[in-house]
């Protein structure tokens, strides 16, 4: 029983840590892109926290698809294709649910229906390689080296913060 609890705490930590870190990396990318292109700060995403969940869900989709694939070029190519399709589908789904468009690529080169771009998809491919070679191994190392209580407590805190923010943010967007 203790082994199951220990394994659960560490696995829970890894998933929550990777979800949060991937969403934060996406937020950094989006804020930096707006800053570079337009020279102003825009707190991107629909949450109040600096986390953009579409990057987190995209990372988990790629993790499910590429768990055993470790060739960086293969990861890059598959991630570029998968994230393009995922971004297109997510943009239509979010617009249907919230009746607002959260992003556009109307002034980007190689735009795909103004909802994705081959440039951004290539950047997502690079980010995916970073996820598999940096973030995923880091979460494993942290989960193995941190005390079980720290893993569980950190996972619980991060998931509570993200869920609370998601409920508040979704309610605000549905009121619009």
N, C-alpha and C positions, 0 to 999 in steps of 0.2 A: 504493500500500500504506500509506504513512504517513497519507494522508487517511482511509482506512478505520479505522485504529487510533485516530486522533484523534476521529473521529466516534463510534466505539465507546466510548471512554473517557468522553466527555461524555454520551452517551445512557445508558450504564451508571450514571454518577453520578446523572443525573436520576431514573431509575427507583428506585434504592436510596434516594436522598435523599427523594423523595416518599413512598415506602413507609414509611420510618422516621418522617418528619414527620407523616404522616397518622395512623399508629399512635400516635405520641406525643400528638397533639392529641386523639385518642380517649381515651387514658389520662387526660389532664388533665380532659376533660369528665366522665369516669366518677368520678374521684376527687373532683372539685368537686361533682358531683351527690350522692354519698354524704355528703360533708361538709355540704352545705346541708340535705339531708333528715334526716340522722340524727346529725350533729355528731360524727363520728369519722372517722379516716383509715383507708381500706381500700385496699391496694395491688391495684387491680383488674387483671383479665386473667389469662391462664394462664402468661404468661412472667415471668421474674424482672426483665427490663429494663422500663422504663416505656414499653412499646409494646404496643398491643392490635391484633394483626394483622387482625381482622375489619374495623376501620376502614380499614386499608390496602387490603385486597381490595375493600372497598366503593368506595373512591375510584377504584381502577383499573377496576372495572366501570363506574362512571359516566364515567370518562375514555374508555373504549372506546365507550360509548353516545352521549356528548355532546361528542365531540371538536370538532365544528364548531358546536355550538349555544352562543351566547353571551348570550342574553337571560336575565337573572337570575331572572325569574319562571318562565320555562320550566325552567331548571335546578332551581329550588326544587321545582316541582311534580313533575317527573320523578324527581328524587332522593328526594323524600318517598315516592313510590310504590315505586320500586325498592328503597330501603333497607328498607322495611317487609317486602316479599317476601323480600329477602335475609336479613334478621334472623330472620324466621320459619323459613326453610329452614335457615339455619346453626344455629339453636338445636336443631332436631331432629337434624341431622347430628352435631353435637358431642355431644349427649346419647347418640346411638346408638353413637358411637365410644368415648367415654370413660366412659359410664354415670354421668354426673353432669350436673347442670344448672348452667350457668355464670352465668345471670342469670334474673331473674324481674321481671315488672311487676305482680305480684298486688295491690299497693297503689297503683297509679297510676290516675289517671283515664284513660278511653278506652283501657284495656288491650285488646290483641288476643290472646286465648288465653294470657294471662300471659307471653307471649314477645316481645311488641312493644307499642308504644303510639303512638297518634297524636301525642302530645306529643313523645315521643323522636324519632319519624320526622320531625316538623316541625323539630326541632333538627338532625337529620341533614341535612335540606334546606338549612338555613341554613349548616351547616358545608360542604356541597357548594359553595354559592355562594362561600364563603371559599376553598375549594380552587381553584376555577377562576379566581378573580380575584386571589388573593394567592399561594398556595403554588405553583401551576403556573407562573405567570410568574416568581416568585422563583427556582425551580429552573432555569428557562431562562437567566435573567440570570447566576446563579452559574456555570452550566456554560459559558457563553460567556466569562466574565471570569476564572475561576480557571485556573491553569496545568493543562495536560492531566495531568501527573503527580499533581497534587493531586486532581483529579477521580477519576482511577483509584484512587489510594491510599485516598481517603475512601470511595469505593464499595466497594472490597475490604474495608476495615476494618469498615464498617457491616454489610455482608452476612455476613461471617464471624462477627461478634458476634451478629447475629440468628439465623443458622443454628445456631450453637453453643447459644444459649439455647433455641431451638425444640427441638432434639434432646433436651437435658437436661429441659426442661419437659414435653415429650410423654411421655418415658420415666417421669417422676415421676407424671404423671396416669394413665398406663396401669397403674401398679402399684397404684393405689388400689382 
